[in-house]
Amino acid sequence: MVEPRDTGRQPGWAQVVVVAAIVVAVVLGAAMATSLLPTSVQEVVFHTPLTILVLIVGTAWLLWRIARRGPGAPQP
């Protein structure tokens, strides 16, 4: 059986709210930026799997960073 390890201090509700607000701001900013693009570029964004590709690449990068850090590594 694997023993749980102490991961340090857990984030509180204030940190969670800050991260959620940043995520909402980024999504709204991306929506506004997309609306400013020319119609031909908007067609590419809305009618191709570009968003899915960005999500897959971002998730893979995040998982790679987590896996690379290893156990016992200092928290940033």
PDB file of N, CA, C and O in Angstrom:
ATOM      1  N   MET A   1       0.842  -1.180   0.000  1.00  0.00           N
ATOM      2  CA  MET A   1       0.000   0.000   0.000  1.00  0.00           C
ATOM      3  C   MET A   1       0.887   1.242   0.000  1.00  0.00           C
ATOM      4  O   MET A   1       1.891   1.298   0.711  1.00  0.00           O
ATOM      5  N   VAL A   2       0.517   2.216  -0.786  1.00  0.00           N
ATOM      6  CA  VAL A   2       1.285   3.451  -0.898  1.00  0.00           C
ATOM      7  C   VAL A   2       0.842   4.406   0.204  1.00  0.00           C
ATOM      8  O   VAL A   2      -0.345   4.675   0.388  1.00  0.00           O
ATOM      9  N   GLU A   3       1.831   4.905   0.926  1.00  0.00           N
ATOM     10  CA  GLU A   3       1.543   5.856   1.995  1.00  0.00           C
ATOM     11  C   GLU A   3       1.359   7.247   1.404  1.00  0.00           C
ATOM     12  O   GLU A   3       2.134   7.649   0.535  1.00  0.00           O
ATOM     13  N   PRO A   4       0.354   7.989   1.853  1.00  0.00           N
ATOM     14  CA  PRO A   4       0.205   9.362   1.351  1.00  0.00           C
ATOM     15  C   PRO A   4       1.367  10.208   1.844  1.00  0.00           C
ATOM     16  O   PRO A   4       1.790  10.092   2.994  1.00  0.00           O
ATOM     17  N   ARG A   5       1.876  11.058   0.966  1.00  0.00           N
ATOM     18  CA  ARG A   5       2.986  11.915   1.369  1.00  0.00           C
ATOM     19  C   ARG A   5       2.464  13.319   1.654  1.00  0.00           C
ATOM     20  O   ARG A   5       1.441  13.743   1.116  1.00  0.00           O
ATOM     21  N   ASP A   6       3.170  14.007   2.489  1.00  0.00           N
ATOM     22  CA  ASP A   6       2.801  15.374   2.838  1.00  0.00           C
ATOM     23  C   ASP A   6       3.168  16.280   1.675  1.00  0.00           C
ATOM     24  O   ASP A   6       4.341  16.387   1.315  1.00  0.00           O
ATOM     25  N   THR A   7       2.180  16.928   1.088  1.00  0.00           N
ATOM     26  CA  THR A   7       2.432  17.795  -0.067  1.00  0.00           C
ATOM     27  C   THR A   7       2.561  19.255   0.328  1.00  0.00           C
ATOM     28  O   THR A   7       2.655  20.124  -0.539  1.00  0.00           O
ATOM     29  N   GLY A   8       2.565  19.527   1.589  1.00  0.00           N
ATOM     30  CA  GLY A   8       2.688  20.914   2.015  1.00  0.00           C
ATOM     31  C   GLY A   8       1.323  21.552   2.218  1.00  0.00           C
ATOM     32  O   GLY A   8       0.317  20.858   2.365  1.00  0.00           O
ATOM     33  N   ARG A   9       1.300  22.847   2.223  1.00  0.00           N
ATOM     34  CA  ARG A   9       0.075  23.607   2.466  1.00  0.00           C
ATOM     35  C   ARG A   9      -0.862  23.517   1.279  1.00  0.00           C
ATOM     36  O   ARG A   9      -0.445  23.689   0.134  1.00  0.00           O
ATOM     37  N   GLN A  10      -2.119  23.248   1.551  1.00  0.00           N
ATOM     38  CA  GLN A  10      -3.139  23.186   0.509  1.00  0.00           C
ATOM     39  C   GLN A  10      -3.659  24.596   0.228  1.00  0.00           C
ATOM     40  O   GLN A  10      -3.732  25.424   1.136  1.00  0.00           O
ATOM     41  N   PRO A  11      -4.020  24.871  -1.033  1.00  0.00           N
ATOM     42  CA  PRO A  11      -4.543  26.206  -1.340  1.00  0.00           C
ATOM     43  C   PRO A  11      -5.894  26.430  -0.669  1.00  0.00           C
ATOM     44  O   PRO A  11      -6.697  25.508  -0.529  1.00  0.00           O
ATOM     45  N   GLY A  12      -6.122  27.647  -0.266  1.00  0.00           N
ATOM     46  CA  GLY A  12      -7.384  28.009   0.371  1.00  0.00           C
ATOM     47  C   GLY A  12      -8.386  28.523  -0.641  1.00  0.00           C
ATOM     48  O   GLY A  12      -8.104  28.576  -1.838  1.00  0.00           O
ATOM     49  N   TRP A  13      -9.553  28.902  -0.157  1.00  0.00           N
ATOM     50  CA  TRP A  13     -10.616  29.348  -1.062  1.00  0.00           C
ATOM     51  C   TRP A  13     -10.227  30.620  -1.798  1.00  0.00           C
ATOM     52  O   TRP A  13     -10.644  30.829  -2.938  1.00  0.00           O
ATOM     53  N   ALA A  14      -9.434  31.468  -1.162  1.00  0.00           N
ATOM     54  CA  ALA A  14      -9.037  32.720  -1.811  1.00  0.00           C
ATOM     55  C   ALA A  14      -8.174  32.447  -3.044  1.00  0.00           C
ATOM     56  O   ALA A  14      -8.353  33.088  -4.079  1.00  0.00           O
ATOM     57  N   GLN A  15      -7.246  31.504  -2.937  1.00  0.00           N
ATOM     58  CA  GLN A  15      -6.405  31.155  -4.083  1.00  0.00           C
ATOM     59  C   GLN A  15      -7.229  30.524  -5.199  1.00  0.00           C
ATOM     60  O   GLN A  15      -6.984  30.774  -6.379  1.00  0.00           O
ATOM     61  N   VAL A  16      -8.197  29.713  -4.824  1.00  0.00           N
ATOM     62  CA  VAL A  16      -9.065  29.079  -5.819  1.00  0.00           C
ATOM     63  C   VAL A  16      -9.885  30.136  -6.561  1.00  0.00           C
ATOM     64  O   VAL A  16     -10.049  30.048  -7.778  1.00  0.00           O
ATOM     65  N   VAL A  17     -10.394  31.121  -5.844  1.00  0.00           N
ATOM     66  CA  VAL A  17     -11.180  32.187  -6.467  1.00  0.00           C
ATOM     67  C   VAL A  17     -10.295  33.013  -7.401  1.00  0.00           C
ATOM     68  O   VAL A  17     -10.735  33.400  -8.484  1.00  0.00           O
ATOM     69  N   VAL A  18      -9.070  33.284  -7.000  1.00  0.00           N
ATOM     70  CA  VAL A  18      -8.159  34.052  -7.853  1.00  0.00           C
ATOM     71  C   VAL A  18      -7.871  33.294  -9.146  1.00  0.00           C
ATOM     72  O   VAL A  18      -7.915  33.880 -10.228  1.00  0.00           O
ATOM     73  N   VAL A  19      -7.580  32.008  -9.047  1.00  0.00           N
ATOM     74  CA  VAL A  19      -7.307  31.210 -10.246  1.00  0.00           C
ATOM     75  C   VAL A  19      -8.545  31.152 -11.141  1.00  0.00           C
ATOM     76  O   VAL A  19      -8.432  31.271 -12.361  1.00  0.00           O
ATOM     77  N   ALA A  20      -9.714  30.973 -10.549  1.00  0.00           N
ATOM     78  CA  ALA A  20     -10.952  30.937 -11.334  1.00  0.00           C
ATOM     79  C   ALA A  20     -11.187  32.268 -12.046  1.00  0.00           C
ATOM     80  O   ALA A  20     -11.601  32.277 -13.206  1.00  0.00           O
ATOM     81  N   ALA A  21     -10.935  33.380 -11.381  1.00  0.00           N
ATOM     82  CA  ALA A  21     -11.107  34.700 -12.001  1.00  0.00           C
ATOM     83  C   ALA A  21     -10.127  34.890 -13.151  1.00  0.00           C
ATOM     84  O   ALA A  21     -10.482  35.468 -14.179  1.00  0.00           O
ATOM     85  N   ILE A  22      -8.904  34.411 -12.987  1.00  0.00           N
ATOM     86  CA  ILE A  22      -7.918  34.522 -14.065  1.00  0.00           C
ATOM     87  C   ILE A  22      -8.357  33.694 -15.267  1.00  0.00           C
ATOM     88  O   ILE A  22      -8.244  34.150 -16.404  1.00  0.00           O
ATOM     89  N   VAL A  23      -8.851  32.494 -15.031  1.00  0.00           N
ATOM     90  CA  VAL A  23      -9.321  31.633 -16.126  1.00  0.00           C
ATOM     91  C   VAL A  23     -10.476  32.291 -16.868  1.00  0.00           C
ATOM     92  O   VAL A  23     -10.505  32.290 -18.099  1.00  0.00           O
ATOM     93  N   VAL A  24     -11.423  32.850 -16.131  1.00  0.00           N
ATOM     94  CA  VAL A  24     -12.561  33.529 -16.771  1.00  0.00           C
ATOM     95  C   VAL A  24     -12.071  34.723 -17.591  1.00  0.00           C
ATOM     96  O   VAL A  24     -12.545  34.943 -18.705  1.00  0.00           O
ATOM     97  N   ALA A  25     -11.132  35.492 -17.051  1.00  0.00           N
ATOM     98  CA  ALA A  25     -10.599  36.649 -17.781  1.00  0.00           C
ATOM     99  C   ALA A  25      -9.893  36.209 -19.065  1.00  0.00           C
ATOM    100  O   ALA A  25     -10.039  36.859 -20.101  1.00  0.00           O
ATOM    101  N   VAL A  26      -9.139  35.128 -19.011  1.00  0.00           N
ATOM    102  CA  VAL A  26      -8.441  34.636 -20.202  1.00  0.00           C
ATOM    103  C   VAL A  26      -9.441  34.185 -21.257  1.00  0.00           C
ATOM    104  O   VAL A  26      -9.271  34.487 -22.438  1.00  0.00           O
ATOM    105  N   VAL A  27     -10.478  33.468 -20.848  1.00  0.00           N
ATOM    106  CA  VAL A  27     -11.489  32.994 -21.801  1.00  0.00           C
ATOM    107  C   VAL A  27     -12.237  34.174 -22.429  1.00  0.00           C
ATOM    108  O   VAL A  27     -12.460  34.188 -23.640  1.00  0.00           O
ATOM    109  N   LEU A  28     -12.619  35.147 -21.628  1.00  0.00           N
ATOM    110  CA  LEU A  28     -13.300  36.324 -22.174  1.00  0.00           C
ATOM    111  C   LEU A  28     -12.371  37.115 -23.098  1.00  0.00           C
ATOM    112  O   LEU A  28     -12.809  37.619 -24.132  1.00  0.00           O
ATOM    113  N   GLY A  29     -11.103  37.225 -22.732  1.00  0.00           N
ATOM    114  CA  GLY A  29     -10.138  37.903 -23.591  1.00  0.00           C
ATOM    115  C   GLY A  29      -9.965  37.189 -24.925  1.00  0.00           C
ATOM    116  O   GLY A  29      -9.870  37.829 -25.972  1.00  0.00           O
ATOM    117  N   ALA A  30      -9.924  35.860 -24.881  1.00  0.00           N
ATOM    118  CA  ALA A  30      -9.808  35.089 -26.121  1.00  0.00           C
ATOM    119  C   ALA A  30     -11.050  35.267 -26.990  1.00  0.00           C
ATOM    120  O   ALA A  30     -10.944  35.361 -28.213  1.00  0.00           O
ATOM    121  N   ALA A  31     -12.224  35.312 -26.367  1.00  0.00           N
ATOM    122  CA  ALA A  31     -13.460  35.520 -27.125  1.00  0.00           C
ATOM    123  C   ALA A  31     -13.466  36.903 -27.782  1.00  0.00           C
ATOM    124  O   ALA A  31     -13.868  37.042 -28.937  1.00  0.00           O
ATOM    125  N   MET A  32     -13.021  37.917 -27.048  1.00  0.00           N
ATOM    126  CA  MET A  32     -12.975  39.262 -27.626  1.00  0.00           C
ATOM    127  C   MET A  32     -11.931  39.349 -28.742  1.00  0.00           C
ATOM    128  O   MET A  32     -12.170  39.972 -29.776  1.00  0.00           O
ATOM    129  N   ALA A  33     -10.781  38.725 -28.528  1.00  0.00           N
ATOM    130  CA  ALA A  33      -9.737  38.740 -29.550  1.00  0.00           C
ATOM    131  C   ALA A  33     -10.212  38.034 -30.816  1.00  0.00           C
ATOM    132  O   ALA A  33      -9.922  38.484 -31.924  1.00  0.00           O
ATOM    133  N   THR A  34     -10.930  36.944 -30.657  1.00  0.00           N
ATOM    134  CA  THR A  34     -11.451  36.214 -31.808  1.00  0.00           C
ATOM    135  C   THR A  34     -12.460  37.048 -32.580  1.00  0.00           C
ATOM    136  O   THR A  34     -12.515  36.981 -33.808  1.00  0.00           O
ATOM    137  N   SER A  35     -13.252  37.827 -31.871  1.00  0.00           N
ATOM    138  CA  SER A  35     -14.262  38.647 -32.556  1.00  0.00           C
ATOM    139  C   SER A  35     -13.619  39.763 -33.376  1.00  0.00           C
ATOM    140  O   SER A  35     -14.245  40.287 -34.298  1.00  0.00           O
ATOM    141  N   LEU A  36     -12.378  40.134 -33.054  1.00  0.00           N
ATOM    142  CA  LEU A  36     -11.682  41.190 -33.786  1.00  0.00           C
ATOM    143  C   LEU A  36     -10.960  40.668 -35.027  1.00  0.00           C
ATOM    144  O   LEU A  36     -10.497  41.456 -35.852  1.00  0.00           O
ATOM    145  N   LEU A  37     -10.863  39.352 -35.163  1.00  0.00           N
ATOM    146  CA  LEU A  37     -10.162  38.765 -36.312  1.00  0.00           C
ATOM    147  C   LEU A  37     -10.974  38.952 -37.591  1.00  0.00           C
ATOM    148  O   LEU A  37     -12.195  39.092 -37.539  1.00  0.00           O
ATOM    149  N   PRO A  38     -10.301  38.956 -38.726  1.00  0.00           N
ATOM    150  CA  PRO A  38     -11.035  39.010 -39.996  1.00  0.00           C
ATOM    151  C   PRO A  38     -11.913  37.759 -40.158  1.00  0.00           C
ATOM    152  O   PRO A  38     -11.648  36.716 -39.560  1.00  0.00           O
ATOM    153  N   THR A  39     -12.945  37.887 -40.967  1.00  0.00           N
ATOM    154  CA  THR A  39     -13.912  36.805 -41.138  1.00  0.00           C
ATOM    155  C   THR A  39     -13.248  35.516 -41.621  1.00  0.00           C
ATOM    156  O   THR A  39     -13.633  34.432 -41.182  1.00  0.00           O
ATOM    157  N   SER A  40     -12.268  35.607 -42.508  1.00  0.00           N
ATOM    158  CA  SER A  40     -11.622  34.401 -43.019  1.00  0.00           C
ATOM    159  C   SER A  40     -10.878  33.647 -41.907  1.00  0.00           C
ATOM    160  O   SER A  40     -10.865  32.416 -41.892  1.00  0.00           O
ATOM    161  N   VAL A  41     -10.270  34.378 -40.992  1.00  0.00           N
ATOM    162  CA  VAL A  41      -9.566  33.731 -39.878  1.00  0.00           C
ATOM    163  C   VAL A  41     -10.581  33.181 -38.878  1.00  0.00           C
ATOM    164  O   VAL A  41     -10.354  32.123 -38.291  1.00  0.00           O
ATOM    165  N   GLN A  42     -11.683  33.875 -38.677  1.00  0.00           N
ATOM    166  CA  GLN A  42     -12.737  33.372 -37.793  1.00  0.00           C
ATOM    167  C   GLN A  42     -13.282  32.050 -38.308  1.00  0.00           C
ATOM    168  O   GLN A  42     -13.596  31.159 -37.519  1.00  0.00           O
ATOM    169  N   GLU A  43     -13.397  31.914 -39.620  1.00  0.00           N
ATOM    170  CA  GLU A  43     -13.864  30.653 -40.215  1.00  0.00           C
ATOM    171  C   GLU A  43     -12.939  29.503 -39.816  1.00  0.00           C
ATOM    172  O   GLU A  43     -13.404  28.416 -39.476  1.00  0.00           O
ATOM    173  N   VAL A  44     -11.630  29.750 -39.858  1.00  0.00           N
ATOM    174  CA  VAL A  44     -10.664  28.708 -39.484  1.00  0.00           C
ATOM    175  C   VAL A  44     -10.828  28.347 -38.010  1.00  0.00           C
ATOM    176  O   VAL A  44     -10.823  27.169 -37.653  1.00  0.00           O
ATOM    177  N   VAL A  45     -10.974  29.351 -37.163  1.00  0.00           N
ATOM    178  CA  VAL A  45     -11.095  29.111 -35.723  1.00  0.00           C
ATOM    179  C   VAL A  45     -12.376  28.344 -35.405  1.00  0.00           C
ATOM    180  O   VAL A  45     -12.354  27.409 -34.605  1.00  0.00           O
ATOM    181  N   PHE A  46     -13.491  28.732 -36.026  1.00  0.00           N
ATOM    182  CA  PHE A  46     -14.782  28.156 -35.663  1.00  0.00           C
ATOM    183  C   PHE A  46     -15.131  26.876 -36.417  1.00  0.00           C
ATOM    184  O   PHE A  46     -15.958  26.100 -35.938  1.00  0.00           O
ATOM    185  N   HIS A  47     -14.536  26.635 -37.565  1.00  0.00           N
ATOM    186  CA  HIS A  47     -14.939  25.489 -38.382  1.00  0.00           C
ATOM    187  C   HIS A  47     -13.865  24.420 -38.516  1.00  0.00           C
ATOM    188  O   HIS A  47     -13.995  23.518 -39.343  1.00  0.00           O
ATOM    189  N   THR A  48     -12.815  24.504 -37.724  1.00  0.00           N
ATOM    190  CA  THR A  48     -11.788  23.464 -37.690  1.00  0.00           C
ATOM    191  C   THR A  48     -11.584  23.048 -36.233  1.00  0.00           C
ATOM    192  O   THR A  48     -12.007  23.759 -35.321  1.00  0.00           O
ATOM    193  N   PRO A  49     -10.945  21.916 -36.011  1.00  0.00           N
ATOM    194  CA  PRO A  49     -10.717  21.466 -34.629  1.00  0.00           C
ATOM    195  C   PRO A  49      -9.535  22.172 -33.949  1.00  0.00           C
ATOM    196  O   PRO A  49      -8.805  21.556 -33.173  1.00  0.00           O
ATOM    197  N   LEU A  50      -9.355  23.440 -34.238  1.00  0.00           N
ATOM    198  CA  LEU A  50      -8.227  24.199 -33.681  1.00  0.00           C
ATOM    199  C   LEU A  50      -8.294  24.267 -32.155  1.00  0.00           C
ATOM    200  O   LEU A  50      -7.276  24.092 -31.486  1.00  0.00           O
ATOM    201  N   THR A  51      -9.457  24.515 -31.608  1.00  0.00           N
ATOM    202  CA  THR A  51      -9.609  24.617 -30.154  1.00  0.00           C
ATOM    203  C   THR A  51      -9.268  23.292 -29.488  1.00  0.00           C
ATOM    204  O   THR A  51      -8.606  23.265 -28.451  1.00  0.00           O
ATOM    205  N   ILE A  52      -9.716  22.205 -30.078  1.00  0.00           N
ATOM    206  CA  ILE A  52      -9.427  20.879 -29.520  1.00  0.00           C
ATOM    207  C   ILE A  52      -7.924  20.626 -29.550  1.00  0.00           C
ATOM    208  O   ILE A  52      -7.366  20.101 -28.587  1.00  0.00           O
ATOM    209  N   LEU A  53      -7.271  20.992 -30.637  1.00  0.00           N
ATOM    210  CA  LEU A  53      -5.828  20.817 -30.742  1.00  0.00           C
ATOM    211  C   LEU A  53      -5.096  21.629 -29.676  1.00  0.00           C
ATOM    212  O   LEU A  53      -4.152  21.134 -29.059  1.00  0.00           O
ATOM    213  N   VAL A  54      -5.520  22.854 -29.460  1.00  0.00           N
ATOM    214  CA  VAL A  54      -4.894  23.700 -28.434  1.00  0.00           C
ATOM    215  C   VAL A  54      -5.086  23.080 -27.050  1.00  0.00           C
ATOM    216  O   VAL A  54      -4.154  23.074 -26.246  1.00  0.00           O
ATOM    217  N   LEU A  55      -6.273  22.561 -26.763  1.00  0.00           N
ATOM    218  CA  LEU A  55      -6.527  21.927 -25.468  1.00  0.00           C
ATOM    219  C   LEU A  55      -5.688  20.670 -25.276  1.00  0.00           C
ATOM    220  O   LEU A  55      -5.178  20.431 -24.182  1.00  0.00           O
ATOM    221  N   ILE A  56      -5.540  19.870 -26.320  1.00  0.00           N
ATOM    222  CA  ILE A  56      -4.737  18.646 -26.228  1.00  0.00           C
ATOM    223  C   ILE A  56      -3.268  18.985 -25.985  1.00  0.00           C
ATOM    224  O   ILE A  56      -2.623  18.383 -25.127  1.00  0.00           O
ATOM    225  N   VAL A  57      -2.743  19.948 -26.737  1.00  0.00           N
ATOM    226  CA  VAL A  57      -1.343  20.335 -26.572  1.00  0.00           C
ATOM    227  C   VAL A  57      -1.111  20.935 -25.178  1.00  0.00           C
ATOM    228  O   VAL A  57      -0.113  20.622 -24.529  1.00  0.00           O
ATOM    229  N   GLY A  58      -2.011  21.779 -24.726  1.00  0.00           N
ATOM    230  CA  GLY A  58      -1.870  22.381 -23.395  1.00  0.00           C
ATOM    231  C   GLY A  58      -1.939  21.351 -22.282  1.00  0.00           C
ATOM    232  O   GLY A  58      -1.175  21.430 -21.319  1.00  0.00           O
ATOM    233  N   THR A  59      -2.837  20.389 -22.397  1.00  0.00           N
ATOM    234  CA  THR A  59      -2.950  19.340 -21.394  1.00  0.00           C
ATOM    235  C   THR A  59      -1.707  18.461 -21.389  1.00  0.00           C
ATOM    236  O   THR A  59      -1.198  18.111 -20.324  1.00  0.00           O
ATOM    237  N   ALA A  60      -1.217  18.102 -22.570  1.00  0.00           N
ATOM    238  CA  ALA A  60      -0.007  17.275 -22.655  1.00  0.00           C
ATOM    239  C   ALA A  60       1.180  18.000 -22.035  1.00  0.00           C
ATOM    240  O   ALA A  60       1.971  17.389 -21.317  1.00  0.00           O
ATOM    241  N   TRP A  61       1.313  19.306 -22.305  1.00  0.00           N
ATOM    242  CA  TRP A  61       2.406  20.080 -21.730  1.00  0.00           C
ATOM    243  C   TRP A  61       2.320  20.114 -20.207  1.00  0.00           C
ATOM    244  O   TRP A  61       3.327  19.951 -19.518  1.00  0.00           O
ATOM    245  N   LEU A  62       1.105  20.327 -19.684  1.00  0.00           N
ATOM    246  CA  LEU A  62       0.925  20.391 -18.236  1.00  0.00           C
ATOM    247  C   LEU A  62       1.243  19.050 -17.591  1.00  0.00           C
ATOM    248  O   LEU A  62       1.929  19.008 -16.570  1.00  0.00           O
ATOM    249  N   LEU A  63       0.762  17.960 -18.163  1.00  0.00           N
ATOM    250  CA  LEU A  63       1.050  16.633 -17.614  1.00  0.00           C
ATOM    251  C   LEU A  63       2.544  16.324 -17.685  1.00  0.00           C
ATOM    252  O   LEU A  63       3.089  15.708 -16.768  1.00  0.00           O
ATOM    253  N   TRP A  64       3.212  16.742 -18.759  1.00  0.00           N
ATOM    254  CA  TRP A  64       4.652  16.537 -18.890  1.00  0.00           C
ATOM    255  C   TRP A  64       5.398  17.282 -17.778  1.00  0.00           C
ATOM    256  O   TRP A  64       6.333  16.747 -17.183  1.00  0.00           O
ATOM    257  N   ARG A  65       4.976  18.516 -17.507  1.00  0.00           N
ATOM    258  CA  ARG A  65       5.621  19.296 -16.443  1.00  0.00           C
ATOM    259  C   ARG A  65       5.436  18.653 -15.078  1.00  0.00           C
ATOM    260  O   ARG A  65       6.365  18.608 -14.271  1.00  0.00           O
ATOM    261  N   ILE A  66       4.208  18.146 -14.823  1.00  0.00           N
ATOM    262  CA  ILE A  66       3.932  17.500 -13.536  1.00  0.00           C
ATOM    263  C   ILE A  66       4.757  16.225 -13.408  1.00  0.00           C
ATOM    264  O   ILE A  66       5.344  15.972 -12.356  1.00  0.00           O
ATOM    265  N   ALA A  67       4.808  15.420 -14.467  1.00  0.00           N
ATOM    266  CA  ALA A  67       5.537  14.156 -14.420  1.00  0.00           C
ATOM    267  C   ALA A  67       7.038  14.384 -14.300  1.00  0.00           C
ATOM    268  O   ALA A  67       7.731  13.596 -13.656  1.00  0.00           O
ATOM    269  N   ARG A  68       7.539  15.428 -14.895  1.00  0.00           N
ATOM    270  CA  ARG A  68       8.963  15.714 -14.892  1.00  0.00           C
ATOM    271  C   ARG A  68       9.457  16.197 -13.532  1.00  0.00           C
ATOM    272  O   ARG A  68      10.631  16.035 -13.197  1.00  0.00           O
ATOM    273  N   ARG A  69       8.567  16.783 -12.761  1.00  0.00           N
ATOM    274  CA  ARG A  69       8.961  17.351 -11.478  1.00  0.00           C
ATOM    275  C   ARG A  69       9.387  16.255 -10.505  1.00  0.00           C
ATOM    276  O   ARG A  69      10.339  16.448  -9.749  1.00  0.00           O
ATOM    277  N   GLY A  70       8.715  15.126 -10.504  1.00  0.00           N
ATOM    278  CA  GLY A  70       9.103  13.993  -9.669  1.00  0.00           C
ATOM    279  C   GLY A  70       8.725  14.179  -8.208  1.00  0.00           C
ATOM    280  O   GLY A  70       8.372  15.276  -7.777  1.00  0.00           O
ATOM    281  N   PRO A  71       8.806  13.078  -7.445  1.00  0.00           N
ATOM    282  CA  PRO A  71       8.436  13.169  -6.029  1.00  0.00           C
ATOM    283  C   PRO A  71       9.488  13.924  -5.218  1.00  0.00           C
ATOM    284  O   PRO A  71      10.689  13.806  -5.460  1.00  0.00           O
ATOM    285  N   GLY A  72       9.020  14.675  -4.281  1.00  0.00           N
ATOM    286  CA  GLY A  72       9.910  15.392  -3.389  1.00  0.00           C
ATOM    287  C   GLY A  72      10.507  16.658  -3.958  1.00  0.00           C
ATOM    288  O   GLY A  72      11.336  17.298  -3.311  1.00  0.00           O
ATOM    289  N   ALA A  73      10.100  17.028  -5.157  1.00  0.00           N
ATOM    290  CA  ALA A  73      10.624  18.246  -5.751  1.00  0.00           C
ATOM    291  C   ALA A  73      10.011  19.454  -5.051  1.00  0.00           C
ATOM    292  O   ALA A  73       8.849  19.414  -4.648  1.00  0.00           O
ATOM    293  N   PRO A  74      10.778  20.515  -4.907  1.00  0.00           N
ATOM    294  CA  PRO A  74      10.220  21.712  -4.256  1.00  0.00           C
ATOM    295  C   PRO A  74       9.091  22.321  -5.067  1.00  0.00           C
ATOM    296  O   PRO A  74       9.113  22.308  -6.298  1.00  0.00           O
ATOM    297  N   GLN A  75       8.117  22.846  -4.369  1.00  0.00           N
ATOM    298  CA  GLN A  75       6.971  23.480  -5.010  1.00  0.00           C
ATOM    299  C   GLN A  75       7.399  24.853  -5.523  1.00  0.00           C
ATOM    300  O   GLN A  75       8.129  25.561  -4.829  1.00  0.00           O
ATOM    301  N   PRO A  76       6.959  25.249  -6.734  1.00  0.00           N
ATOM    302  CA  PRO A  76       7.334  26.588  -7.258  1.00  0.00           C
ATOM    303  C   PRO A  76       6.650  27.692  -6.501  1.00  0.00           C
ATOM    304  O   PRO A  76       6.850  28.867  -6.807  1.00  0.00           O
TER     305      PRO A  76
END
